Amino acid sequence: MMHRRLARDYETKPERSESMIRLAMISNLAKRATDEITITWHNP
């Protein structure tokens, strides 16, 4: 899980939480656009 911070409600301000979600979405979209492979602990 690359964005562990989003799994829990650590943020006290909704704006900060929204910003973290947006950063995670940008990261995911950039990886998809560049065909970058994320190394994970699970090898299928």
mmCIF entry with sequence, helices, sheets and N, C-alpha, C, O atoms, coordinates in Angstrom:
data_MODEL
# 
_entry.id   MODEL 
# 
_entity.id                         1 
_entity.type                       polymer 
_entity.pdbx_number_of_molecules   1 
# 
_entity_poly.entity_id                      1 
_entity_poly.type                           'polypeptide(L)' 
_entity_poly.nstd_linkage                   no 
_entity_poly.nstd_monomer                   no 
_entity_poly.pdbx_seq_one_letter_code       MMHRRLARDYETKPERSESMIRLAMISNLAKRATDEITITWHNP 
_entity_poly.pdbx_seq_one_letter_code_can   MMHRRLARDYETKPERSESMIRLAMISNLAKRATDEITITWHNP 
_entity_poly.pdbx_strand_id                 A 
# 
loop_
_entity_poly_seq.entity_id 
_entity_poly_seq.num 
_entity_poly_seq.mon_id 
_entity_poly_seq.hetero 
1 1  MET n 
1 2  MET n 
1 3  HIS n 
1 4  ARG n 
1 5  ARG n 
1 6  LEU n 
1 7  ALA n 
1 8  ARG n 
1 9  ASP n 
1 10 TYR n 
1 11 GLU n 
1 12 THR n 
1 13 LYS n 
1 14 PRO n 
1 15 GLU n 
1 16 ARG n 
1 17 SER n 
1 18 GLU n 
1 19 SER n 
1 20 MET n 
1 21 ILE n 
1 22 ARG n 
1 23 LEU n 
1 24 ALA n 
1 25 MET n 
1 26 ILE n 
1 27 SER n 
1 28 ASN n 
1 29 LEU n 
1 30 ALA n 
1 31 LYS n 
1 32 ARG n 
1 33 ALA n 
1 34 THR n 
1 35 ASP n 
1 36 GLU n 
1 37 ILE n 
1 38 THR n 
1 39 ILE n 
1 40 THR n 
1 41 TRP n 
1 42 HIS n 
1 43 ASN n 
1 44 PRO n 
# 
_struct_asym.id          A 
_struct_asym.entity_id   1 
# 
loop_
_struct_conf.conf_type_id 
_struct_conf.id 
_struct_conf.pdbx_PDB_helix_id 
_struct_conf.beg_label_comp_id 
_struct_conf.beg_label_asym_id 
_struct_conf.beg_label_seq_id 
_struct_conf.pdbx_beg_PDB_ins_code 
_struct_conf.end_label_comp_id 
_struct_conf.end_label_asym_id 
_struct_conf.end_label_seq_id 
_struct_conf.pdbx_end_PDB_ins_code 
_struct_conf.beg_auth_comp_id 
_struct_conf.beg_auth_asym_id 
_struct_conf.beg_auth_seq_id 
_struct_conf.end_auth_comp_id 
_struct_conf.end_auth_asym_id 
_struct_conf.end_auth_seq_id 
_struct_conf.pdbx_PDB_helix_class 
_struct_conf.details 
_struct_conf.pdbx_PDB_helix_length 
HELX_P HELX_P1 AA1 ARG A 4  ? ALA A 7  ? ARG A 4  ALA A 7  5 ? 4  
HELX_P HELX_P2 AA2 PRO A 14 ? ALA A 33 ? PRO A 14 ALA A 33 1 ? 20 
# 
_struct_conf_type.id          HELX_P 
_struct_conf_type.criteria    ? 
_struct_conf_type.reference   ? 
# 
loop_
_atom_site.group_PDB 
_atom_site.id 
_atom_site.type_symbol 
_atom_site.label_atom_id 
_atom_site.label_alt_id 
_atom_site.label_comp_id 
_atom_site.label_asym_id 
_atom_site.label_entity_id 
_atom_site.label_seq_id 
_atom_site.pdbx_PDB_ins_code 
_atom_site.Cartn_x 
_atom_site.Cartn_y 
_atom_site.Cartn_z 
_atom_site.occupancy 
_atom_site.B_iso_or_equiv 
_atom_site.pdbx_formal_charge 
_atom_site.auth_seq_id 
_atom_site.auth_comp_id 
_atom_site.auth_asym_id 
_atom_site.auth_atom_id 
_atom_site.pdbx_PDB_model_num 
ATOM 1   N N  . MET A 1 1  ? 0.849   -1.169  0.000   1.00 0.00 ? 1  MET A N  1 
ATOM 2   C CA . MET A 1 1  ? 0.000   0.000   0.000   1.00 0.00 ? 1  MET A CA 1 
ATOM 3   C C  . MET A 1 1  ? 0.894   1.231   0.000   1.00 0.00 ? 1  MET A C  1 
ATOM 4   O O  . MET A 1 1  ? 1.591   1.505   0.977   1.00 0.00 ? 1  MET A O  1 
ATOM 5   N N  . MET A 1 2  ? 0.869   1.945   -1.070  1.00 0.00 ? 2  MET A N  1 
ATOM 6   C CA . MET A 1 2  ? 1.779   3.074   -1.232  1.00 0.00 ? 2  MET A CA 1 
ATOM 7   C C  . MET A 1 2  ? 1.339   4.318   -0.447  1.00 0.00 ? 2  MET A C  1 
ATOM 8   O O  . MET A 1 2  ? 2.172   5.156   -0.102  1.00 0.00 ? 2  MET A O  1 
ATOM 9   N N  . HIS A 1 3  ? 0.074   4.438   -0.173  1.00 0.00 ? 3  HIS A N  1 
ATOM 10  C CA . HIS A 1 3  ? -0.430  5.634   0.503   1.00 0.00 ? 3  HIS A CA 1 
ATOM 11  C C  . HIS A 1 3  ? -1.080  5.236   1.819   1.00 0.00 ? 3  HIS A C  1 
ATOM 12  O O  . HIS A 1 3  ? -2.293  5.357   1.986   1.00 0.00 ? 3  HIS A O  1 
ATOM 13  N N  . ARG A 1 4  ? -0.276  4.768   2.736   1.00 0.00 ? 4  ARG A N  1 
ATOM 14  C CA . ARG A 1 4  ? -0.777  4.273   4.019   1.00 0.00 ? 4  ARG A CA 1 
ATOM 15  C C  . ARG A 1 4  ? -1.464  5.353   4.835   1.00 0.00 ? 4  ARG A C  1 
ATOM 16  O O  . ARG A 1 4  ? -2.378  5.073   5.612   1.00 0.00 ? 4  ARG A O  1 
ATOM 17  N N  . ARG A 1 5  ? -1.026  6.569   4.658   1.00 0.00 ? 5  ARG A N  1 
ATOM 18  C CA . ARG A 1 5  ? -1.591  7.683   5.428   1.00 0.00 ? 5  ARG A CA 1 
ATOM 19  C C  . ARG A 1 5  ? -3.089  7.838   5.174   1.00 0.00 ? 5  ARG A C  1 
ATOM 20  O O  . ARG A 1 5  ? -3.823  8.310   6.043   1.00 0.00 ? 5  ARG A O  1 
ATOM 21  N N  . LEU A 1 6  ? -3.540  7.444   3.991   1.00 0.00 ? 6  LEU A N  1 
ATOM 22  C CA . LEU A 1 6  ? -4.950  7.576   3.644   1.00 0.00 ? 6  LEU A CA 1 
ATOM 23  C C  . LEU A 1 6  ? -5.805  6.473   4.262   1.00 0.00 ? 6  LEU A C  1 
ATOM 24  O O  . LEU A 1 6  ? -7.031  6.581   4.274   1.00 0.00 ? 6  LEU A O  1 
ATOM 25  N N  . ALA A 1 7  ? -5.184  5.425   4.769   1.00 0.00 ? 7  ALA A N  1 
ATOM 26  C CA . ALA A 1 7  ? -5.934  4.309   5.346   1.00 0.00 ? 7  ALA A CA 1 
ATOM 27  C C  . ALA A 1 7  ? -6.507  4.660   6.716   1.00 0.00 ? 7  ALA A C  1 
ATOM 28  O O  . ALA A 1 7  ? -7.458  4.024   7.172   1.00 0.00 ? 7  ALA A O  1 
ATOM 29  N N  . ARG A 1 8  ? -5.949  5.644   7.360   1.00 0.00 ? 8  ARG A N  1 
ATOM 30  C CA . ARG A 1 8  ? -6.419  6.080   8.678   1.00 0.00 ? 8  ARG A CA 1 
ATOM 31  C C  . ARG A 1 8  ? -6.814  7.551   8.613   1.00 0.00 ? 8  ARG A C  1 
ATOM 32  O O  . ARG A 1 8  ? -6.422  8.270   7.693   1.00 0.00 ? 8  ARG A O  1 
ATOM 33  N N  . ASP A 1 9  ? -7.578  7.983   9.579   1.00 0.00 ? 9  ASP A N  1 
ATOM 34  C CA . ASP A 1 9  ? -8.026  9.372   9.611   1.00 0.00 ? 9  ASP A CA 1 
ATOM 35  C C  . ASP A 1 9  ? -7.097  10.179  10.520  1.00 0.00 ? 9  ASP A C  1 
ATOM 36  O O  . ASP A 1 9  ? -7.466  10.546  11.636  1.00 0.00 ? 9  ASP A O  1 
ATOM 37  N N  . TYR A 1 10 ? -5.881  10.451  10.022  1.00 0.00 ? 10 TYR A N  1 
ATOM 38  C CA . TYR A 1 10 ? -4.896  11.194  10.800  1.00 0.00 ? 10 TYR A CA 1 
ATOM 39  C C  . TYR A 1 10 ? -5.098  12.699  10.703  1.00 0.00 ? 10 TYR A C  1 
ATOM 40  O O  . TYR A 1 10 ? -4.733  13.440  11.615  1.00 0.00 ? 10 TYR A O  1 
ATOM 41  N N  . GLU A 1 11 ? -5.671  13.143  9.615   1.00 0.00 ? 11 GLU A N  1 
ATOM 42  C CA . GLU A 1 11 ? -5.792  14.573  9.373   1.00 0.00 ? 11 GLU A CA 1 
ATOM 43  C C  . GLU A 1 11 ? -6.946  15.169  10.176  1.00 0.00 ? 11 GLU A C  1 
ATOM 44  O O  . GLU A 1 11 ? -8.023  14.580  10.271  1.00 0.00 ? 11 GLU A O  1 
ATOM 45  N N  . THR A 1 12 ? -6.704  16.335  10.745  1.00 0.00 ? 12 THR A N  1 
ATOM 46  C CA . THR A 1 12 ? -7.754  16.995  11.520  1.00 0.00 ? 12 THR A CA 1 
ATOM 47  C C  . THR A 1 12 ? -8.529  18.002  10.668  1.00 0.00 ? 12 THR A C  1 
ATOM 48  O O  . THR A 1 12 ? -9.680  18.314  10.972  1.00 0.00 ? 12 THR A O  1 
ATOM 49  N N  . LYS A 1 13 ? -7.917  18.500  9.625   1.00 0.00 ? 13 LYS A N  1 
ATOM 50  C CA . LYS A 1 13 ? -8.576  19.469  8.753   1.00 0.00 ? 13 LYS A CA 1 
ATOM 51  C C  . LYS A 1 13 ? -8.998  18.789  7.450   1.00 0.00 ? 13 LYS A C  1 
ATOM 52  O O  . LYS A 1 13 ? -8.197  18.083  6.837   1.00 0.00 ? 13 LYS A O  1 
ATOM 53  N N  . PRO A 1 14 ? -10.234 18.992  7.025   1.00 0.00 ? 14 PRO A N  1 
ATOM 54  C CA . PRO A 1 14 ? -10.698 18.376  5.782   1.00 0.00 ? 14 PRO A CA 1 
ATOM 55  C C  . PRO A 1 14 ? -9.874  18.804  4.556   1.00 0.00 ? 14 PRO A C  1 
ATOM 56  O O  . PRO A 1 14 ? -9.687  18.019  3.627   1.00 0.00 ? 14 PRO A O  1 
ATOM 57  N N  . GLU A 1 15 ? -9.387  20.043  4.560   1.00 0.00 ? 15 GLU A N  1 
ATOM 58  C CA . GLU A 1 15 ? -8.594  20.527  3.432   1.00 0.00 ? 15 GLU A CA 1 
ATOM 59  C C  . GLU A 1 15 ? -7.296  19.729  3.291   1.00 0.00 ? 15 GLU A C  1 
ATOM 60  O O  . GLU A 1 15 ? -6.864  19.418  2.181   1.00 0.00 ? 15 GLU A O  1 
ATOM 61  N N  . ARG A 1 16 ? -6.695  19.409  4.408   1.00 0.00 ? 16 ARG A N  1 
ATOM 62  C CA . ARG A 1 16 ? -5.449  18.635  4.398   1.00 0.00 ? 16 ARG A CA 1 
ATOM 63  C C  . ARG A 1 16 ? -5.708  17.213  3.894   1.00 0.00 ? 16 ARG A C  1 
ATOM 64  O O  . ARG A 1 16 ? -4.922  16.668  3.119   1.00 0.00 ? 16 ARG A O  1 
ATOM 65  N N  . SER A 1 17 ? -6.804  16.629  4.336   1.00 0.00 ? 17 SER A N  1 
ATOM 66  C CA . SER A 1 17 ? -7.175  15.290  3.892   1.00 0.00 ? 17 SER A CA 1 
ATOM 67  C C  . SER A 1 17 ? -7.434  15.281  2.387   1.00 0.00 ? 17 SER A C  1 
ATOM 68  O O  . SER A 1 17 ? -6.997  14.373  1.680   1.00 0.00 ? 17 SER A O  1 
ATOM 69  N N  . GLU A 1 18 ? -8.137  16.284  1.913   1.00 0.00 ? 18 GLU A N  1 
ATOM 70  C CA . GLU A 1 18 ? -8.413  16.388  0.478   1.00 0.00 ? 18 GLU A CA 1 
ATOM 71  C C  . GLU A 1 18 ? -7.116  16.538  -0.317  1.00 0.00 ? 18 GLU A C  1 
ATOM 72  O O  . GLU A 1 18 ? -6.977  15.961  -1.396  1.00 0.00 ? 18 GLU A O  1 
ATOM 73  N N  . SER A 1 19 ? -6.178  17.302  0.208   1.00 0.00 ? 19 SER A N  1 
ATOM 74  C CA . SER A 1 19 ? -4.891  17.490  -0.465  1.00 0.00 ? 19 SER A CA 1 
ATOM 75  C C  . SER A 1 19 ? -4.113  16.180  -0.566  1.00 0.00 ? 19 SER A C  1 
ATOM 76  O O  . SER A 1 19 ? -3.499  15.894  -1.593  1.00 0.00 ? 19 SER A O  1 
ATOM 77  N N  . MET A 1 20 ? -4.143  15.387  0.506   1.00 0.00 ? 20 MET A N  1 
ATOM 78  C CA . MET A 1 20 ? -3.435  14.108  0.498   1.00 0.00 ? 20 MET A CA 1 
ATOM 79  C C  . MET A 1 20 ? -4.056  13.144  -0.516  1.00 0.00 ? 20 MET A C  1 
ATOM 80  O O  . MET A 1 20 ? -3.345  12.392  -1.183  1.00 0.00 ? 20 MET A O  1 
ATOM 81  N N  . ILE A 1 21 ? -5.376  13.172  -0.627  1.00 0.00 ? 21 ILE A N  1 
ATOM 82  C CA . ILE A 1 21 ? -6.055  12.321  -1.613  1.00 0.00 ? 21 ILE A CA 1 
ATOM 83  C C  . ILE A 1 21 ? -5.697  12.756  -3.026  1.00 0.00 ? 21 ILE A C  1 
ATOM 84  O O  . ILE A 1 21 ? -5.460  11.921  -3.898  1.00 0.00 ? 21 ILE A O  1 
ATOM 85  N N  . ARG A 1 22 ? -5.658  14.058  -3.247  1.00 0.00 ? 22 ARG A N  1 
ATOM 86  C CA . ARG A 1 22 ? -5.291  14.568  -4.574  1.00 0.00 ? 22 ARG A CA 1 
ATOM 87  C C  . ARG A 1 22 ? -3.854  14.184  -4.943  1.00 0.00 ? 22 ARG A C  1 
ATOM 88  O O  . ARG A 1 22 ? -3.588  13.810  -6.085  1.00 0.00 ? 22 ARG A O  1 
ATOM 89  N N  . LEU A 1 23 ? -2.928  14.275  -3.981  1.00 0.00 ? 23 LEU A N  1 
ATOM 90  C CA . LEU A 1 23 ? -1.551  13.880  -4.252  1.00 0.00 ? 23 LEU A CA 1 
ATOM 91  C C  . LEU A 1 23 ? -1.451  12.395  -4.591  1.00 0.00 ? 23 LEU A C  1 
ATOM 92  O O  . LEU A 1 23 ? -0.690  12.010  -5.479  1.00 0.00 ? 23 LEU A O  1 
ATOM 93  N N  . ALA A 1 24 ? -2.207  11.571  -3.895  1.00 0.00 ? 24 ALA A N  1 
ATOM 94  C CA . ALA A 1 24 ? -2.217  10.142  -4.169  1.00 0.00 ? 24 ALA A CA 1 
ATOM 95  C C  . ALA A 1 24 ? -2.765  9.865   -5.571  1.00 0.00 ? 24 ALA A C  1 
ATOM 96  O O  . ALA A 1 24 ? -2.243  9.014   -6.292  1.00 0.00 ? 24 ALA A O  1 
ATOM 97  N N  . MET A 1 25 ? -3.820  10.589  -5.950  1.00 0.00 ? 25 MET A N  1 
ATOM 98  C CA . MET A 1 25 ? -4.401  10.407  -7.275  1.00 0.00 ? 25 MET A CA 1 
ATOM 99  C C  . MET A 1 25 ? -3.426  10.839  -8.367  1.00 0.00 ? 25 MET A C  1 
ATOM 100 O O  . MET A 1 25 ? -3.305  10.168  -9.392  1.00 0.00 ? 25 MET A O  1 
ATOM 101 N N  . ILE A 1 26 ? -2.738  11.944  -8.154  1.00 0.00 ? 26 ILE A N  1 
ATOM 102 C CA . ILE A 1 26 ? -1.754  12.421  -9.125  1.00 0.00 ? 26 ILE A CA 1 
ATOM 103 C C  . ILE A 1 26 ? -0.628  11.406  -9.270  1.00 0.00 ? 26 ILE A C  1 
ATOM 104 O O  . ILE A 1 26 ? -0.180  11.123  -10.381 1.00 0.00 ? 26 ILE A O  1 
ATOM 105 N N  . SER A 1 27 ? -0.176  10.861  -8.155  1.00 0.00 ? 27 SER A N  1 
ATOM 106 C CA . SER A 1 27 ? 0.882   9.855   -8.185  1.00 0.00 ? 27 SER A CA 1 
ATOM 107 C C  . SER A 1 27 ? 0.444   8.620   -8.973  1.00 0.00 ? 27 SER A C  1 
ATOM 108 O O  . SER A 1 27 ? 1.196   8.108   -9.803  1.00 0.00 ? 27 SER A O  1 
ATOM 109 N N  . ASN A 1 28 ? -0.771  8.146   -8.711  1.00 0.00 ? 28 ASN A N  1 
ATOM 110 C CA . ASN A 1 28 ? -1.277  6.962   -9.416  1.00 0.00 ? 28 ASN A CA 1 
ATOM 111 C C  . ASN A 1 28 ? -1.425  7.218   -10.907 1.00 0.00 ? 28 ASN A C  1 
ATOM 112 O O  . ASN A 1 28 ? -1.058  6.368   -11.719 1.00 0.00 ? 28 ASN A O  1 
ATOM 113 N N  . LEU A 1 29 ? -1.959  8.379   -11.280 1.00 0.00 ? 29 LEU A N  1 
ATOM 114 C CA . LEU A 1 29 ? -2.139  8.697   -12.691 1.00 0.00 ? 29 LEU A CA 1 
ATOM 115 C C  . LEU A 1 29 ? -0.800  8.857   -13.412 1.00 0.00 ? 29 LEU A C  1 
ATOM 116 O O  . LEU A 1 29 ? -0.662  8.449   -14.565 1.00 0.00 ? 29 LEU A O  1 
ATOM 117 N N  . ALA A 1 30 ? 0.174   9.445   -12.739 1.00 0.00 ? 30 ALA A N  1 
ATOM 118 C CA . ALA A 1 30 ? 1.499   9.607   -13.345 1.00 0.00 ? 30 ALA A CA 1 
ATOM 119 C C  . ALA A 1 30 ? 2.156   8.247   -13.584 1.00 0.00 ? 30 ALA A C  1 
ATOM 120 O O  . ALA A 1 30 ? 2.801   8.037   -14.611 1.00 0.00 ? 30 ALA A O  1 
ATOM 121 N N  . LYS A 1 31 ? 1.991   7.333   -12.640 1.00 0.00 ? 31 LYS A N  1 
ATOM 122 C CA . LYS A 1 31 ? 2.545   5.981   -12.818 1.00 0.00 ? 31 LYS A CA 1 
ATOM 123 C C  . LYS A 1 31 ? 1.871   5.260   -13.977 1.00 0.00 ? 31 LYS A C  1 
ATOM 124 O O  . LYS A 1 31 ? 2.533   4.555   -14.739 1.00 0.00 ? 31 LYS A O  1 
ATOM 125 N N  . ARG A 1 32 ? 0.569   5.431   -14.114 1.00 0.00 ? 32 ARG A N  1 
ATOM 126 C CA . ARG A 1 32 ? -0.140  4.803   -15.228 1.00 0.00 ? 32 ARG A CA 1 
ATOM 127 C C  . ARG A 1 32 ? 0.289   5.389   -16.560 1.00 0.00 ? 32 ARG A C  1 
ATOM 128 O O  . ARG A 1 32 ? 0.457   4.661   -17.539 1.00 0.00 ? 32 ARG A O  1 
ATOM 129 N N  . ALA A 1 33 ? 0.466   6.701   -16.601 1.00 0.00 ? 33 ALA A N  1 
ATOM 130 C CA . ALA A 1 33 ? 0.833   7.380   -17.845 1.00 0.00 ? 33 ALA A CA 1 
ATOM 131 C C  . ALA A 1 33 ? 2.232   7.005   -18.307 1.00 0.00 ? 33 ALA A C  1 
ATOM 132 O O  . ALA A 1 33 ? 2.504   6.984   -19.508 1.00 0.00 ? 33 ALA A O  1 
ATOM 133 N N  . THR A 1 34 ? 3.115   6.711   -17.372 1.00 0.00 ? 34 THR A N  1 
ATOM 134 C CA . THR A 1 34 ? 4.498   6.390   -17.728 1.00 0.00 ? 34 THR A CA 1 
ATOM 135 C C  . THR A 1 34 ? 4.774   4.893   -17.720 1.00 0.00 ? 34 THR A C  1 
ATOM 136 O O  . THR A 1 34 ? 5.911   4.469   -17.932 1.00 0.00 ? 34 THR A O  1 
ATOM 137 N N  . ASP A 1 35 ? 3.737   4.088   -17.475 1.00 0.00 ? 35 ASP A N  1 
ATOM 138 C CA . ASP A 1 35 ? 3.876   2.623   -17.402 1.00 0.00 ? 35 ASP A CA 1 
ATOM 139 C C  . ASP A 1 35 ? 4.908   2.188   -16.380 1.00 0.00 ? 35 ASP A C  1 
ATOM 140 O O  . ASP A 1 35 ? 5.568   1.164   -16.556 1.00 0.00 ? 35 ASP A O  1 
ATOM 141 N N  . GLU A 1 36 ? 5.051   2.958   -15.317 1.00 0.00 ? 36 GLU A N  1 
ATOM 142 C CA . GLU A 1 36 ? 5.976   2.614   -14.239 1.00 0.00 ? 36 GLU A CA 1 
ATOM 143 C C  . GLU A 1 36 ? 5.401   1.451   -13.441 1.00 0.00 ? 36 GLU A C  1 
ATOM 144 O O  . GLU A 1 36 ? 4.217   1.442   -13.105 1.00 0.00 ? 36 GLU A O  1 
ATOM 145 N N  . ILE A 1 37 ? 6.245   0.477   -13.142 1.00 0.00 ? 37 ILE A N  1 
ATOM 146 C CA . ILE A 1 37 ? 5.812   -0.672  -12.369 1.00 0.00 ? 37 ILE A CA 1 
ATOM 147 C C  . ILE A 1 37 ? 6.198   -0.457  -10.912 1.00 0.00 ? 37 ILE A C  1 
ATOM 148 O O  . ILE A 1 37 ? 7.355   -0.173  -10.602 1.00 0.00 ? 37 ILE A O  1 
ATOM 149 N N  . THR A 1 38 ? 5.228   -0.594  -10.029 1.00 0.00 ? 38 THR A N  1 
ATOM 150 C CA . THR A 1 38 ? 5.464   -0.429  -8.604  1.00 0.00 ? 38 THR A CA 1 
ATOM 151 C C  . THR A 1 38 ? 5.899   -1.756  -8.013  1.00 0.00 ? 38 THR A C  1 
ATOM 152 O O  . THR A 1 38 ? 5.234   -2.774  -8.207  1.00 0.00 ? 38 THR A O  1 
ATOM 153 N N  . ILE A 1 39 ? 7.000   -1.751  -7.298  1.00 0.00 ? 39 ILE A N  1 
ATOM 154 C CA . ILE A 1 39 ? 7.471   -2.960  -6.640  1.00 0.00 ? 39 ILE A CA 1 
ATOM 155 C C  . ILE A 1 39 ? 6.630   -3.190  -5.395  1.00 0.00 ? 39 ILE A C  1 
ATOM 156 O O  . ILE A 1 39 ? 6.495   -2.295  -4.561  1.00 0.00 ? 39 ILE A O  1 
ATOM 157 N N  . THR A 1 40 ? 6.072   -4.371  -5.267  1.00 0.00 ? 40 THR A N  1 
ATOM 158 C CA . THR A 1 40 ? 5.255   -4.692  -4.115  1.00 0.00 ? 40 THR A CA 1 
ATOM 159 C C  . THR A 1 40 ? 5.800   -5.932  -3.431  1.00 0.00 ? 40 THR A C  1 
ATOM 160 O O  . THR A 1 40 ? 6.687   -6.601  -3.961  1.00 0.00 ? 40 THR A O  1 
ATOM 161 N N  . TRP A 1 41 ? 5.275   -6.238  -2.264  1.00 0.00 ? 41 TRP A N  1 
ATOM 162 C CA . TRP A 1 41 ? 5.701   -7.422  -1.540  1.00 0.00 ? 41 TRP A CA 1 
ATOM 163 C C  . TRP A 1 41 ? 5.064   -8.674  -2.118  1.00 0.00 ? 41 TRP A C  1 
ATOM 164 O O  . TRP A 1 41 ? 5.508   -9.787  -1.834  1.00 0.00 ? 41 TRP A O  1 
ATOM 165 N N  . HIS A 1 42 ? 4.035   -8.500  -2.922  1.00 0.00 ? 42 HIS A N  1 
ATOM 166 C CA . HIS A 1 42 ? 3.301   -9.635  -3.470  1.00 0.00 ? 42 HIS A CA 1 
ATOM 167 C C  . HIS A 1 42 ? 3.725   -9.890  -4.911  1.00 0.00 ? 42 HIS A C  1 
ATOM 168 O O  . HIS A 1 42 ? 3.601   -9.008  -5.760  1.00 0.00 ? 42 HIS A O  1 
ATOM 169 N N  . ASN A 1 43 ? 4.216   -11.071 -5.186  1.00 0.00 ? 43 ASN A N  1 
ATOM 170 C CA . ASN A 1 43 ? 4.579   -11.459 -6.551  1.00 0.00 ? 43 ASN A CA 1 
ATOM 171 C C  . ASN A 1 43 ? 3.586   -12.495 -7.061  1.00 0.00 ? 43 ASN A C  1 
ATOM 172 O O  . ASN A 1 43 ? 3.619   -13.643 -6.618  1.00 0.00 ? 43 ASN A O  1 
ATOM 173 N N  . PRO A 1 44 ? 2.707   -12.118 -7.980  1.00 0.00 ? 44 PRO A N  1 
ATOM 174 C CA . PRO A 1 44 ? 1.700   -13.070 -8.475  1.00 0.00 ? 44 PRO A CA 1 
ATOM 175 C C  . PRO A 1 44 ? 2.314   -14.180 -9.311  1.00 0.00 ? 44 PRO A C  1 
ATOM 176 O O  . PRO A 1 44 ? 1.598   -15.056 -9.797  1.00 0.00 ? 44 PRO A O  1 
# 
